[in-house]
Amino acid sequence: MTQLTHGEQLRLEKGVARRVYEFTDDKKEAARLFKELYREIKDIFGVHTYKDVRSKDLQSVIQLIENWSPSS
């Protein structure tokens, strides 16, 4: 199984940032949301780091990011 390419990793990172900043402009709050969203990605896709997500799962991860909402 192939992991994400560098370009795919950047796409995922930009998607996460875009989603987080839809909820807050506060740096402290944003840090908490980044941690929460990345944790959810790692838990759902069973990886140690988002960089270990498989290329075949990229669309699913992007869908998760686009539909994600903070827990609190």
Predicted model as a PDB file, atoms N, CA, C, CB and O in Angstrom, pLDDT in the B-factor column:
MODEL        1                                                                  
ATOM      1  N   MET A   1       0.854  -1.186   0.000  1.00 67.00           N  
ATOM      2  CA  MET A   1       0.000   0.000   0.000  1.00 67.00           C  
ATOM      3  C   MET A   1       0.893   1.242   0.000  1.00 67.00           C  
ATOM      4  CB  MET A   1      -0.968   0.003   1.235  1.00 67.00           C  
ATOM      5  O   MET A   1       1.827   1.372   0.792  1.00 67.00           O  
ATOM      6  N   THR A   2       0.573   2.121  -0.899  1.00 91.00           N  
ATOM      7  CA  THR A   2       1.401   3.318  -0.990  1.00 91.00           C  
ATOM      8  C   THR A   2       0.860   4.430  -0.107  1.00 91.00           C  
ATOM      9  CB  THR A   2       1.490   3.794  -2.433  1.00 91.00           C  
ATOM     10  O   THR A   2      -0.345   4.655   0.001  1.00 91.00           O  
ATOM     11  N   GLN A   3       1.808   5.112   0.517  1.00 91.00           N  
ATOM     12  CA  GLN A   3       1.443   6.227   1.374  1.00 91.00           C  
ATOM     13  C   GLN A   3       1.255   7.475   0.524  1.00 91.00           C  
ATOM     14  CB  GLN A   3       2.514   6.461   2.463  1.00 91.00           C  
ATOM     15  O   GLN A   3       1.540   7.471  -0.674  1.00 91.00           O  
ATOM     16  N   LEU A   4       0.778   8.532   1.147  1.00 95.00           N  
ATOM     17  CA  LEU A   4       0.562   9.779   0.437  1.00 95.00           C  
ATOM     18  C   LEU A   4       1.869  10.330  -0.124  1.00 95.00           C  
ATOM     19  CB  LEU A   4      -0.086  10.801   1.358  1.00 95.00           C  
ATOM     20  O   LEU A   4       2.922  10.242   0.508  1.00 95.00           O  
ATOM     21  N   THR A   5       1.780  10.894  -1.317  1.00 96.00           N  
ATOM     22  CA  THR A   5       2.933  11.598  -1.879  1.00 96.00           C  
ATOM     23  C   THR A   5       3.046  12.936  -1.150  1.00 96.00           C  
ATOM     24  CB  THR A   5       2.790  11.801  -3.445  1.00 96.00           C  
ATOM     25  O   THR A   5       2.149  13.331  -0.407  1.00 96.00           O  
ATOM     26  N   HIS A   6       4.151  13.615  -1.375  1.00 96.00           N  
ATOM     27  CA  HIS A   6       4.340  14.922  -0.739  1.00 96.00           C  
ATOM     28  C   HIS A   6       3.208  15.881  -1.130  1.00 96.00           C  
ATOM     29  CB  HIS A   6       5.713  15.523  -1.134  1.00 96.00           C  
ATOM     30  O   HIS A   6       2.688  16.618  -0.292  1.00 96.00           O  
ATOM     31  N   GLY A   7       2.843  15.858  -2.395  1.00 97.00           N  
ATOM     32  CA  GLY A   7       1.765  16.723  -2.876  1.00 97.00           C  
ATOM     33  C   GLY A   7       0.426  16.400  -2.224  1.00 97.00           C  
ATOM     34  O   GLY A   7      -0.347  17.299  -1.893  1.00 97.00           O  
ATOM     35  N   GLU A   8       0.159  15.108  -2.042  1.00 97.00           N  
ATOM     36  CA  GLU A   8      -1.084  14.694  -1.385  1.00 97.00           C  
ATOM     37  C   GLU A   8      -1.083  15.105   0.083  1.00 97.00           C  
ATOM     38  CB  GLU A   8      -1.278  13.172  -1.507  1.00 97.00           C  
ATOM     39  O   GLU A   8      -2.117  15.497   0.624  1.00 97.00           O  
ATOM     40  N   GLN A   9       0.098  15.015   0.735  1.00 97.00           N  
ATOM     41  CA  GLN A   9       0.201  15.457   2.126  1.00 97.00           C  
ATOM     42  C   GLN A   9      -0.115  16.946   2.235  1.00 97.00           C  
ATOM     43  CB  GLN A   9       1.609  15.166   2.686  1.00 97.00           C  
ATOM     44  O   GLN A   9      -0.826  17.370   3.146  1.00 97.00           O  
ATOM     45  N   LEU A  10       0.412  17.730   1.308  1.00 97.00           N  
ATOM     46  CA  LEU A  10       0.139  19.176   1.316  1.00 97.00           C  
ATOM     47  C   LEU A  10      -1.344  19.453   1.112  1.00 97.00           C  
ATOM     48  CB  LEU A  10       0.960  19.886   0.223  1.00 97.00           C  
ATOM     49  O   LEU A  10      -1.915  20.335   1.754  1.00 97.00           O  
ATOM     50  N   ARG A  11      -1.960  18.697   0.218  1.00 97.00           N  
ATOM     51  CA  ARG A  11      -3.397  18.859  -0.034  1.00 97.00           C  
ATOM     52  C   ARG A  11      -4.205  18.588   1.232  1.00 97.00           C  
ATOM     53  CB  ARG A  11      -3.856  17.917  -1.166  1.00 97.00           C  
ATOM     54  O   ARG A  11      -5.143  19.318   1.552  1.00 97.00           O  
ATOM     55  N   LEU A  12      -3.828  17.534   1.944  1.00 98.00           N  
ATOM     56  CA  LEU A  12      -4.498  17.176   3.191  1.00 98.00           C  
ATOM     57  C   LEU A  12      -4.280  18.277   4.239  1.00 98.00           C  
ATOM     58  CB  LEU A  12      -3.978  15.810   3.717  1.00 98.00           C  
ATOM     59  O   LEU A  12      -5.226  18.699   4.904  1.00 98.00           O  
ATOM     60  N   GLU A  13      -3.039  18.738   4.383  1.00 98.00           N  
ATOM     61  CA  GLU A  13      -2.713  19.783   5.355  1.00 98.00           C  
ATOM     62  C   GLU A  13      -3.503  21.066   5.077  1.00 98.00           C  
ATOM     63  CB  GLU A  13      -1.205  20.078   5.332  1.00 98.00           C  
ATOM     64  O   GLU A  13      -4.038  21.687   5.996  1.00 98.00           O  
ATOM     65  N   LYS A  14      -3.569  21.453   3.809  1.00 98.00           N  
ATOM     66  CA  LYS A  14      -4.309  22.673   3.445  1.00 98.00           C  
ATOM     67  C   LYS A  14      -5.797  22.504   3.722  1.00 98.00           C  
ATOM     68  CB  LYS A  14      -4.086  23.022   1.958  1.00 98.00           C  
ATOM     69  O   LYS A  14      -6.459  23.444   4.162  1.00 98.00           O  
ATOM     70  N   GLY A  15      -6.323  21.308   3.466  1.00 98.00           N  
ATOM     71  CA  GLY A  15      -7.730  21.040   3.748  1.00 98.00           C  
ATOM     72  C   GLY A  15      -8.032  21.146   5.234  1.00 98.00           C  
ATOM     73  O   GLY A  15      -9.049  21.715   5.633  1.00 98.00           O  
ATOM     74  N   VAL A  16      -7.134  20.590   6.054  1.00 98.00           N  
ATOM     75  CA  VAL A  16      -7.301  20.667   7.510  1.00 98.00           C  
ATOM     76  C   VAL A  16      -7.269  22.123   7.951  1.00 98.00           C  
ATOM     77  CB  VAL A  16      -6.196  19.853   8.241  1.00 98.00           C  
ATOM     78  O   VAL A  16      -8.129  22.556   8.717  1.00 98.00           O  
ATOM     79  N   ALA A  17      -6.288  22.881   7.478  1.00 98.00           N  
ATOM     80  CA  ALA A  17      -6.166  24.289   7.876  1.00 98.00           C  
ATOM     81  C   ALA A  17      -7.402  25.083   7.460  1.00 98.00           C  
ATOM     82  CB  ALA A  17      -4.903  24.917   7.256  1.00 98.00           C  
ATOM     83  O   ALA A  17      -7.933  25.872   8.242  1.00 98.00           O  
ATOM     84  N   ARG A  18      -7.853  24.874   6.237  1.00 98.00           N  
ATOM     85  CA  ARG A  18      -9.028  25.590   5.744  1.00 98.00           C  
ATOM     86  C   ARG A  18     -10.237  25.288   6.640  1.00 98.00           C  
ATOM     87  CB  ARG A  18      -9.329  25.199   4.267  1.00 98.00           C  
ATOM     88  O   ARG A  18     -10.987  26.192   7.008  1.00 98.00           O  
ATOM     89  N   ARG A  19     -10.413  24.011   6.983  1.00 98.00           N  
ATOM     90  CA  ARG A  19     -11.563  23.614   7.803  1.00 98.00           C  
ATOM     91  C   ARG A  19     -11.476  24.201   9.210  1.00 98.00           C  
ATOM     92  CB  ARG A  19     -11.658  22.088   7.882  1.00 98.00           C  
ATOM     93  O   ARG A  19     -12.458  24.735   9.724  1.00 98.00           O  
ATOM     94  N   VAL A  20     -10.306  24.102   9.827  1.00 98.00           N  
ATOM     95  CA  VAL A  20     -10.129  24.620  11.188  1.00 98.00           C  
ATOM     96  C   VAL A  20     -10.432  26.126  11.226  1.00 98.00           C  
ATOM     97  CB  VAL A  20      -8.681  24.344  11.693  1.00 98.00           C  
ATOM     98  O   VAL A  20     -11.128  26.600  12.124  1.00 98.00           O  
ATOM     99  N   TYR A  21      -9.910  26.862  10.256  1.00 98.00           N  
ATOM    100  CA  TYR A  21     -10.095  28.312  10.271  1.00 98.00           C  
ATOM    101  C   TYR A  21     -11.506  28.738   9.864  1.00 98.00           C  
ATOM    102  CB  TYR A  21      -9.090  28.962   9.354  1.00 98.00           C  
ATOM    103  O   TYR A  21     -11.838  29.921   9.941  1.00 98.00           O  
ATOM    104  N   GLU A  22     -12.332  27.797   9.435  1.00 98.00           N  
ATOM    105  CA  GLU A  22     -13.758  28.106   9.244  1.00 98.00           C  
ATOM    106  C   GLU A  22     -14.443  28.241  10.600  1.00 98.00           C  
ATOM    107  CB  GLU A  22     -14.457  27.004   8.391  1.00 98.00           C  
ATOM    108  O   GLU A  22     -15.500  28.862  10.705  1.00 98.00           O  
ATOM    109  N   PHE A  23     -13.838  27.658  11.645  1.00 98.00           N  
ATOM    110  CA  PHE A  23     -14.447  27.669  12.973  1.00 98.00           C  
ATOM    111  C   PHE A  23     -13.883  28.739  13.897  1.00 98.00           C  
ATOM    112  CB  PHE A  23     -14.277  26.334  13.611  1.00 98.00           C  
ATOM    113  O   PHE A  23     -14.583  29.185  14.806  1.00 98.00           O  
ATOM    114  N   THR A  24     -12.641  29.164  13.693  1.00 97.00           N  
ATOM    115  CA  THR A  24     -12.034  30.133  14.614  1.00 97.00           C  
ATOM    116  C   THR A  24     -10.869  30.864  13.980  1.00 97.00           C  
ATOM    117  CB  THR A  24     -11.569  29.440  15.879  1.00 97.00           C  
ATOM    118  O   THR A  24     -10.217  30.360  13.066  1.00 97.00           O  
ATOM    119  N   ASP A  25     -10.621  32.068  14.486  1.00 96.00           N  
ATOM    120  CA  ASP A  25      -9.428  32.829  14.112  1.00 96.00           C  
ATOM    121  C   ASP A  25      -8.460  32.874  15.291  1.00 96.00           C  
ATOM    122  CB  ASP A  25      -9.807  34.266  13.660  1.00 96.00           C  
ATOM    123  O   ASP A  25      -7.329  33.344  15.161  1.00 96.00           O  
ATOM    124  N   ASP A  26      -8.918  32.379  16.444  1.00 98.00           N  
ATOM    125  CA  ASP A  26      -8.114  32.394  17.663  1.00 98.00           C  
ATOM    126  C   ASP A  26      -7.025  31.319  17.595  1.00 98.00           C  
ATOM    127  CB  ASP A  26      -9.008  32.177  18.907  1.00 98.00           C  
ATOM    128  O   ASP A  26      -7.322  30.141  17.397  1.00 98.00           O  
ATOM    129  N   LYS A  27      -5.766  31.730  17.759  1.00 97.00           N  
ATOM    130  CA  LYS A  27      -4.649  30.788  17.613  1.00 97.00           C  
ATOM    131  C   LYS A  27      -4.698  29.636  18.612  1.00 97.00           C  
ATOM    132  CB  LYS A  27      -3.342  31.521  17.766  1.00 97.00           C  
ATOM    133  O   LYS A  27      -4.416  28.490  18.261  1.00 97.00           O  
ATOM    134  N   LYS A  28      -5.050  29.940  19.840  1.00 98.00           N  
ATOM    135  CA  LYS A  28      -5.100  28.894  20.871  1.00 98.00           C  
ATOM    136  C   LYS A  28      -6.215  27.883  20.564  1.00 98.00           C  
ATOM    137  CB  LYS A  28      -5.319  29.526  22.272  1.00 98.00           C  
ATOM    138  O   LYS A  28      -6.017  26.673  20.671  1.00 98.00           O  
ATOM    139  N   GLU A  29      -7.367  28.393  20.189  1.00 98.00           N  
ATOM    140  CA  GLU A  29      -8.493  27.529  19.829  1.00 98.00           C  
ATOM    141  C   GLU A  29      -8.156  26.729  18.567  1.00 98.00           C  
ATOM    142  CB  GLU A  29      -9.783  28.369  19.613  1.00 98.00           C  
ATOM    143  O   GLU A  29      -8.470  25.542  18.480  1.00 98.00           O  
ATOM    144  N   ALA A  30      -7.521  27.377  17.598  1.00 98.00           N  
ATOM    145  CA  ALA A  30      -7.151  26.699  16.349  1.00 98.00           C  
ATOM    146  C   ALA A  30      -6.206  25.534  16.644  1.00 98.00           C  
ATOM    147  CB  ALA A  30      -6.488  27.695  15.358  1.00 98.00           C  
ATOM    148  O   ALA A  30      -6.342  24.463  16.052  1.00 98.00           O  
ATOM    149  N   ALA A  31      -5.255  25.734  17.548  1.00 98.00           N  
ATOM    150  CA  ALA A  31      -4.311  24.666  17.901  1.00 98.00           C  
ATOM    151  C   ALA A  31      -5.060  23.453  18.449  1.00 98.00           C  
ATOM    152  CB  ALA A  31      -3.278  25.172  18.937  1.00 98.00           C  
ATOM    153  O   ALA A  31      -4.728  22.313  18.125  1.00 98.00           O  
ATOM    154  N   ARG A  32      -6.070  23.706  19.282  1.00 98.00           N  
ATOM    155  CA  ARG A  32      -6.873  22.622  19.848  1.00 98.00           C  
ATOM    156  C   ARG A  32      -7.651  21.898  18.742  1.00 98.00           C  
ATOM    157  CB  ARG A  32      -7.846  23.172  20.921  1.00 98.00           C  
ATOM    158  O   ARG A  32      -7.749  20.671  18.743  1.00 98.00           O  
ATOM    159  N   LEU A  33      -8.201  22.668  17.803  1.00 98.00           N  
ATOM    160  CA  LEU A  33      -8.981  22.068  16.713  1.00 98.00           C  
ATOM    161  C   LEU A  33      -8.101  21.273  15.755  1.00 98.00           C  
ATOM    162  CB  LEU A  33      -9.729  23.151  15.943  1.00 98.00           C  
ATOM    163  O   LEU A  33      -8.501  20.209  15.282  1.00 98.00           O  
ATOM    164  N   PHE A  34      -6.901  21.784  15.467  1.00 98.00           N  
ATOM    165  CA  PHE A  34      -5.966  21.030  14.622  1.00 98.00           C  
ATOM    166  C   PHE A  34      -5.692  19.673  15.259  1.00 98.00           C  
ATOM    167  CB  PHE A  34      -4.636  21.818  14.417  1.00 98.00           C  
ATOM    168  O   PHE A  34      -5.747  18.638  14.596  1.00 98.00           O  
ATOM    169  N   LYS A  35      -5.394  19.697  16.560  1.00 98.00           N  
ATOM    170  CA  LYS A  35      -5.083  18.461  17.283  1.00 98.00           C  
ATOM    171  C   LYS A  35      -6.263  17.499  17.223  1.00 98.00           C  
ATOM    172  CB  LYS A  35      -4.716  18.766  18.751  1.00 98.00           C  
ATOM    173  O   LYS A  35      -6.086  16.301  16.998  1.00 98.00           O  
ATOM    174  N   GLU A  36      -7.467  18.027  17.424  1.00 98.00           N  
ATOM    175  CA  GLU A  36      -8.672  17.191  17.419  1.00 98.00           C  
ATOM    176  C   GLU A  36      -8.922  16.573  16.039  1.00 98.00           C  
ATOM    177  CB  GLU A  36      -9.891  18.019  17.850  1.00 98.00           C  
ATOM    178  O   GLU A  36      -9.222  15.384  15.933  1.00 98.00           O  
ATOM    179  N   LEU A  37      -8.800  17.371  15.002  1.00 98.00           N  
ATOM    180  CA  LEU A  37      -9.063  16.867  13.652  1.00 98.00           C  
ATOM    181  C   LEU A  37      -8.005  15.846  13.223  1.00 98.00           C  
ATOM    182  CB  LEU A  37      -9.108  18.030  12.649  1.00 98.00           C  
ATOM    183  O   LEU A  37      -8.340  14.797  12.672  1.00 98.00           O  
ATOM    184  N   TYR A  38      -6.746  16.151  13.471  1.00 98.00           N  
ATOM    185  CA  TYR A  38      -5.695  15.189  13.117  1.00 98.00           C  
ATOM    186  C   TYR A  38      -5.855  13.884  13.912  1.00 98.00           C  
ATOM    187  CB  TYR A  38      -4.296  15.802  13.376  1.00 98.00           C  
ATOM    188  O   TYR A  38      -5.613  12.801  13.378  1.00 98.00           O  
ATOM    189  N   ARG A  39      -6.260  13.985  15.175  1.00 98.00           N  
ATOM    190  CA  ARG A  39      -6.482  12.791  16.008  1.00 98.00           C  
ATOM    191  C   ARG A  39      -7.595  11.934  15.381  1.00 98.00           C  
ATOM    192  CB  ARG A  39      -6.859  13.198  17.484  1.00 98.00           C  
ATOM    193  O   ARG A  39      -7.484  10.710  15.305  1.00 98.00           O  
ATOM    194  N   GLU A  40      -8.660  12.599  14.938  1.00 98.00           N  
ATOM    195  CA  GLU A  40      -9.777  11.868  14.329  1.00 98.00           C  
ATOM    196  C   GLU A  40      -9.330  11.153  13.052  1.00 98.00           C  
ATOM    197  CB  GLU A  40     -10.943  12.829  14.017  1.00 98.00           C  
ATOM    198  O   GLU A  40      -9.700  10.002  12.822  1.00 98.00           O  
ATOM    199  N   ILE A  41      -8.535  11.833  12.227  1.00 98.00           N  
ATOM    200  CA  ILE A  41      -8.014  11.222  10.999  1.00 98.00           C  
ATOM    201  C   ILE A  41      -7.188   9.983  11.354  1.00 98.00           C  
ATOM    202  CB  ILE A  41      -7.153  12.244  10.193  1.00 98.00           C  
ATOM    203  O   ILE A  41      -7.361   8.923  10.752  1.00 98.00           O  
ATOM    204  N   LYS A  42      -6.295  10.124  12.328  1.00 98.00           N  
ATOM    205  CA  LYS A  42      -5.427   8.998  12.714  1.00 98.00           C  
ATOM    206  C   LYS A  42      -6.241   7.839  13.280  1.00 98.00           C  
ATOM    207  CB  LYS A  42      -4.383   9.455  13.749  1.00 98.00           C  
ATOM    208  O   LYS A  42      -5.965   6.678  12.977  1.00 98.00           O  
ATOM    209  N   ASP A  43      -7.240   8.151  14.099  1.00 98.00           N  
ATOM    210  CA  ASP A  43      -8.065   7.090  14.693  1.00 98.00           C  
ATOM    211  C   ASP A  43      -8.887   6.355  13.632  1.00 98.00           C  
ATOM    212  CB  ASP A  43      -8.999   7.680  15.759  1.00 98.00           C  
ATOM    213  O   ASP A  43      -8.918   5.125  13.605  1.00 98.00           O  
ATOM    214  N   ILE A  44      -9.539   7.102  12.776  1.00 97.00           N  
ATOM    215  CA  ILE A  44     -10.423   6.495  11.778  1.00 97.00           C  
ATOM    216  C   ILE A  44      -9.642   5.677  10.746  1.00 97.00           C  
ATOM    217  CB  ILE A  44     -11.236   7.578  11.073  1.00 97.00           C  
ATOM    218  O   ILE A  44     -10.097   4.616  10.317  1.00 97.00           O  
ATOM    219  N   PHE A  45      -8.472   6.172  10.351  1.00 97.00           N  
ATOM    220  CA  PHE A  45      -7.715   5.484   9.305  1.00 97.00           C  
ATOM    221  C   PHE A  45      -6.620   4.574   9.862  1.00 97.00           C  
ATOM    222  CB  PHE A  45      -7.100   6.498   8.372  1.00 97.00           C  
ATOM    223  O   PHE A  45      -5.858   3.972   9.106  1.00 97.00           O  
ATOM    224  N   GLY A  46      -6.550   4.480  11.201  1.00 97.00           N  
ATOM    225  CA  GLY A  46      -5.642   3.544  11.837  1.00 97.00           C  
ATOM    226  C   GLY A  46      -4.174   3.772  11.527  1.00 97.00           C  
ATOM    227  O   GLY A  46      -3.424   2.828  11.280  1.00 97.00           O  
ATOM    228  N   VAL A  47      -3.767   5.050  11.543  1.00 97.00           N  
ATOM    229  CA  VAL A  47      -2.375   5.384  11.255  1.00 97.00           C  
ATOM    230  C   VAL A  47      -1.759   6.133  12.425  1.00 97.00           C  
ATOM    231  CB  VAL A  47      -2.272   6.222   9.972  1.00 97.00           C  
ATOM    232  O   VAL A  47      -2.460   6.728  13.243  1.00 97.00           O  
ATOM    233  N   HIS A  48      -0.419   6.090  12.487  1.00 96.00           N  
ATOM    234  CA  HIS A  48       0.304   6.764  13.571  1.00 96.00           C  
ATOM    235  C   HIS A  48       0.386   8.269  13.305  1.00 96.00           C  
ATOM    236  CB  HIS A  48       1.725   6.170  13.728  1.00 96.00           C  
ATOM    237  O   HIS A  48       0.329   9.075  14.234  1.00 96.00           O  
ATOM    238  N   THR A  49       0.519   8.634  12.043  1.00 96.00           N  
ATOM    239  CA  THR A  49       0.567  10.032  11.629  1.00 96.00           C  
ATOM    240  C   THR A  49      -0.233  10.163  10.338  1.00 96.00           C  
ATOM    241  CB  THR A  49       2.047  10.526  11.437  1.00 96.00           C  
ATOM    242  O   THR A  49      -0.342   9.204   9.574  1.00 96.00           O  
ATOM    243  N   TYR A  50      -0.783  11.328  10.095  1.00 96.00           N  
ATOM    244  CA  TYR A  50      -1.586  11.506   8.877  1.00 96.00           C  
ATOM    245  C   TYR A  50      -0.753  11.210   7.628  1.00 96.00           C  
ATOM    246  CB  TYR A  50      -2.152  12.942   8.808  1.00 96.00           C  
ATOM    247  O   TYR A  50      -1.308  10.869   6.584  1.00 96.00           O  
ATOM    248  N   LYS A  51       0.560  11.336   7.723  1.00 95.00           N  
ATOM    249  CA  LYS A  51       1.431  11.061   6.573  1.00 95.00           C  
ATOM    250  C   LYS A  51       1.418   9.588   6.183  1.00 95.00           C  
ATOM    251  CB  LYS A  51       2.857  11.494   6.881  1.00 95.00           C  
ATOM    252  O   LYS A  51       1.828   9.235   5.077  1.00 95.00           O  
ATOM    253  N   ASP A  52       0.948   8.723   7.086  1.00 96.00           N  
ATOM    254  CA  ASP A  52       0.869   7.286   6.809  1.00 96.00           C  
ATOM    255  C   ASP A  52      -0.450   6.875   6.152  1.00 96.00           C  
ATOM    256  CB  ASP A  52       1.054   6.508   8.093  1.00 96.00           C  
ATOM    257  O   ASP A  52      -0.641   5.705   5.821  1.00 96.00           O  
ATOM    258  N   VAL A  53      -1.359   7.836   5.963  1.00 97.00           N  
ATOM    259  CA  VAL A  53      -2.615   7.534   5.264  1.00 97.00           C  
ATOM    260  C   VAL A  53      -2.257   7.005   3.881  1.00 97.00           C  
ATOM    261  CB  VAL A  53      -3.549   8.806   5.164  1.00 97.00           C  
ATOM    262  O   VAL A  53      -1.335   7.510   3.240  1.00 97.00           O  
ATOM    263  N   ARG A  54      -2.975   5.997   3.423  1.00 97.00           N  
ATOM    264  CA  ARG A  54      -2.722   5.427   2.107  1.00 97.00           C  
ATOM    265  C   ARG A  54      -3.337   6.307   1.009  1.00 97.00           C  
ATOM    266  CB  ARG A  54      -3.284   3.995   2.028  1.00 97.00           C  
ATOM    267  O   ARG A  54      -4.399   6.905   1.182  1.00 97.00           O  
ATOM    268  N   SER A  55      -2.637   6.359  -0.110  1.00 96.00           N  
ATOM    269  CA  SER A  55      -3.100   7.174  -1.239  1.00 96.00           C  
ATOM    270  C   SER A  55      -4.534   6.840  -1.630  1.00 96.00           C  
ATOM    271  CB  SER A  55      -2.182   6.980  -2.440  1.00 96.00           C  
ATOM    272  O   SER A  55      -5.315   7.727  -1.973  1.00 96.00           O  
ATOM    273  N   LYS A  56      -4.876   5.547  -1.574  1.00 96.00           N  
ATOM    274  CA  LYS A  56      -6.228   5.137  -1.966  1.00 96.00           C  
ATOM    275  C   LYS A  56      -7.293   5.702  -1.018  1.00 96.00           C  
ATOM    276  CB  LYS A  56      -6.322   3.610  -2.001  1.00 96.00           C  
ATOM    277  O   LYS A  56      -8.470   5.754  -1.374  1.00 96.00           O  
ATOM    278  N   ASP A  57      -6.886   6.126   0.185  1.00 97.00           N  
ATOM    279  CA  ASP A  57      -7.827   6.675   1.166  1.00 97.00           C  
ATOM    280  C   ASP A  57      -7.916   8.201   1.139  1.00 97.00           C  
ATOM    281  CB  ASP A  57      -7.433   6.227   2.546  1.00 97.00           C  
ATOM    282  O   ASP A  57      -8.678   8.790   1.905  1.00 97.00           O  
ATOM    283  N   LEU A  58      -7.141   8.844   0.260  1.00 97.00           N  
ATOM    284  CA  LEU A  58      -7.093  10.309   0.264  1.00 97.00           C  
ATOM    285  C   LEU A  58      -8.472  10.937   0.099  1.00 97.00           C  
ATOM    286  CB  LEU A  58      -6.177  10.800  -0.838  1.00 97.00           C  
ATOM    287  O   LEU A  58      -8.816  11.863   0.833  1.00 97.00           O  
ATOM    288  N   GLN A  59      -9.265  10.451  -0.851  1.00 97.00           N  
ATOM    289  CA  GLN A  59     -10.598  11.038  -1.067  1.00 97.00           C  
ATOM    290  C   GLN A  59     -11.472  10.903   0.176  1.00 97.00           C  
ATOM    291  CB  GLN A  59     -11.291  10.370  -2.267  1.00 97.00           C  
ATOM    292  O   GLN A  59     -12.223  11.818   0.512  1.00 97.00           O  
ATOM    293  N   SER A  60     -11.377   9.773   0.852  1.00 98.00           N  
ATOM    294  CA  SER A  60     -12.158   9.557   2.072  1.00 98.00           C  
ATOM    295  C   SER A  60     -11.720  10.514   3.173  1.00 98.00           C  
ATOM    296  CB  SER A  60     -12.020   8.105   2.550  1.00 98.00           C  
ATOM    297  O   SER A  60     -12.553  11.031   3.918  1.00 98.00           O  
ATOM    298  N   VAL A  61     -10.419  10.749   3.277  1.00 98.00           N  
ATOM    299  CA  VAL A  61      -9.909  11.684   4.288  1.00 98.00           C  
ATOM    300  C   VAL A  61     -10.395  13.092   3.985  1.00 98.00           C  
ATOM    301  CB  VAL A  61      -8.361  11.650   4.343  1.00 98.00           C  
ATOM    302  O   VAL A  61     -10.808  13.819   4.889  1.00 98.00           O  
ATOM    303  N   ILE A  62     -10.347  13.475   2.723  1.00 97.00           N  
ATOM    304  CA  ILE A  62     -10.792  14.820   2.341  1.00 97.00           C  
ATOM    305  C   ILE A  62     -12.278  14.986   2.632  1.00 97.00           C  
ATOM    306  CB  ILE A  62     -10.505  15.089   0.845  1.00 97.00           C  
ATOM    307  O   ILE A  62     -12.706  16.047   3.084  1.00 97.00           O  
ATOM    308  N   GLN A  63     -13.054  13.961   2.380  1.00 98.00           N  
ATOM    309  CA  GLN A  63     -14.478  14.001   2.695  1.00 98.00           C  
ATOM    310  C   GLN A  63     -14.691  14.157   4.210  1.00 98.00           C  
ATOM    311  CB  GLN A  63     -15.178  12.723   2.180  1.00 98.00           C  
ATOM    312  O   GLN A  63     -15.540  14.933   4.648  1.00 98.00           O  
ATOM    313  N   LEU A  64     -13.918  13.420   4.989  1.00 98.00           N  
ATOM    314  CA  LEU A  64     -13.985  13.538   6.448  1.00 98.00           C  
ATOM    315  C   LEU A  64     -13.680  14.972   6.874  1.00 98.00           C  
ATOM    316  CB  LEU A  64     -12.999  12.555   7.122  1.00 98.00           C  
ATOM    317  O   LEU A  64     -14.402  15.547   7.688  1.00 98.00           O  
ATOM    318  N   ILE A  65     -12.621  15.542   6.331  1.00 98.00           N  
ATOM    319  CA  ILE A  65     -12.220  16.914   6.679  1.00 98.00           C  
ATOM    320  C   ILE A  65     -13.335  17.892   6.335  1.00 98.00           C  
ATOM    321  CB  ILE A  65     -10.917  17.311   5.943  1.00 98.00           C  
ATOM    322  O   ILE A  65     -13.688  18.743   7.151  1.00 98.00           O  
ATOM    323  N   GLU A  66     -13.887  17.776   5.140  1.00 98.00           N  
ATOM    324  CA  GLU A  66     -14.928  18.712   4.696  1.00 98.00           C  
ATOM    325  C   GLU A  66     -16.200  18.619   5.533  1.00 98.00           C  
ATOM    326  CB  GLU A  66     -15.263  18.457   3.242  1.00 98.00           C  
ATOM    327  O   GLU A  66     -16.927  19.604   5.660  1.00 98.00           O  
ATOM    328  N   ASN A  67     -16.473  17.460   6.097  1.00 98.00           N  
ATOM    329  CA  ASN A  67     -17.698  17.269   6.888  1.00 98.00           C  
ATOM    330  C   ASN A  67     -17.465  17.347   8.382  1.00 98.00           C  
ATOM    331  CB  ASN A  67     -18.317  15.944   6.559  1.00 98.00           C  
ATOM    332  O   ASN A  67     -18.410  17.230   9.163  1.00 98.00           O  
ATOM    333  N   TRP A  68     -16.217  17.544   8.793  1.00 98.00           N  
ATOM    334  CA  TRP A  68     -15.845  17.519  10.215  1.00 98.00           C  
ATOM    335  C   TRP A  68     -16.355  18.752  10.967  1.00 98.00           C  
ATOM    336  CB  TRP A  68     -14.326  17.425  10.356  1.00 98.00           C  
ATOM    337  O   TRP A  68     -16.388  19.862  10.435  1.00 98.00           O  
ATOM    338  N   SER A  69     -16.750  18.519  12.219  1.00 98.00           N  
ATOM    339  CA  SER A  69     -17.104  19.605  13.126  1.00 98.00           C  
ATOM    340  C   SER A  69     -16.448  19.325  14.470  1.00 98.00           C  
ATOM    341  CB  SER A  69     -18.659  19.749  13.271  1.00 98.00           C  
ATOM    342  O   SER A  69     -16.325  18.168  14.872  1.00 98.00           O  
ATOM    343  N   PRO A  70     -16.026  20.379  15.170  1.00 97.00           N  
ATOM    344  CA  PRO A  70     -15.401  20.186  16.483  1.00 97.00           C  
ATOM    345  C   PRO A  70     -16.359  19.513  17.462  1.00 97.00           C  
ATOM    346  CB  PRO A  70     -14.934  21.530  17.052  1.00 97.00           C  
ATOM    347  O   PRO A  70     -17.579  19.628  17.336  1.00 97.00           O  
ATOM    348  N   SER A  71     -15.789  18.809  18.437  1.00 93.00           N  
ATOM    349  CA  SER A  71     -16.618  18.074  19.395  1.00 93.00           C  
ATOM    350  C   SER A  71     -17.325  18.986  20.385  1.00 93.00           C  
ATOM    351  CB  SER A  71     -15.772  17.080  20.148  1.00 93.00           C  
ATOM    352  O   SER A  71     -18.367  18.626  20.933  1.00 93.00           O  
ATOM    353  N   SER A  72     -16.752  20.185  20.616  1.00 71.00           N  
ATOM    354  CA  SER A  72     -17.413  21.059  21.603  1.00 71.00           C  
ATOM    355  C   SER A  72     -17.679  22.430  21.055  1.00 71.00           C  
ATOM    356  CB  SER A  72     -16.576  21.177  22.852  1.00 71.00           C  
ATOM    357  O   SER A  72     -18.226  23.280  21.757  1.00 71.00           O  
TER     358      SER A  72                                                      
ENDMDL                                                                          
END                                                                             
